[in-house]
Amino acid sequence: MSWGFLRDLLSGVNKYSTGIGRIWVAVVFIFRLLVYVAAAENIWKYEHDEFECNIKQPGCENVCFDHFFPVSHIRLWALQLIMVSTPSLLVVFHVAYRENREKHYNQKLYKSPGQIDGGLLCTYLISLILKTGFEIVFLVLFYKLYNGFKVPRLVKCDMRPCPSTVDCYISKPTEKMIFLYFLVATSCLCIVLNLSELSYFIFKYSIKCYLKRYNKKCQ
């Protein structure tokens, strides 16, 4: 899979972001996307082939793997990257809508199509809420699926068609757990950045509205 489309998306969003938003883009691109492509993808590449059980009962190993790893770490991480990045498309589409509207009427309708105000501000806030929501949902999902972000060395399985409780071994568990912790840390950092940007906009426009009302009263 080529990740070029996600890189182009993040580059486009970067034009219309605030300072905090640009930090978020940098974190997603450098500490998540590049780490995923350069290292993490290779670590989990052969996770099924390297999952071994101490019995050769046909089907036992596959059933145990499916039980302990219902969704691949790496595929779930890829899905998370896509889901937390796509809400930014709302901002890009809204700016494109403004630009096309100005071309259609052949006049200047906005100070700048990419300036975050009015309807674009609402779109930007919605994208922040969606990104934060997706991050939290995937963190909870990882926690539920993998027993609190743990990758054990040994798992015991008694699922059918295994004739009894068998021991199964996960390859490179320490390395996988380190990258899982890294995933969690970067997700939490992105949540903090999104909430900080959301708080910044709420505070900024609350002060702006208050000053407008104050000026009207003074007049």
Buried (B, 14 or more C-beta within 10 A) or exposed (E): EEBEEBBEBBEBBBEBBBEBBBBBBEBBBEBBBBBBBEEBBEBBEEBEEEBEBEBEBEEBBBBBBEEBBEEEBBEBBBBBBBBBBBBBEBBBEBBEBBBEEBEEEEEEEBEEBBEBEEEBBEBBBBBBBBBBBBBEEBBEBBEEBBEEBEBBEEBEBEBEEBEEEBEBBBBBBEBBBEBBEBBBEBBEBBBBBBBBBBEBBEEEEEEEEEEEEEEEEEE
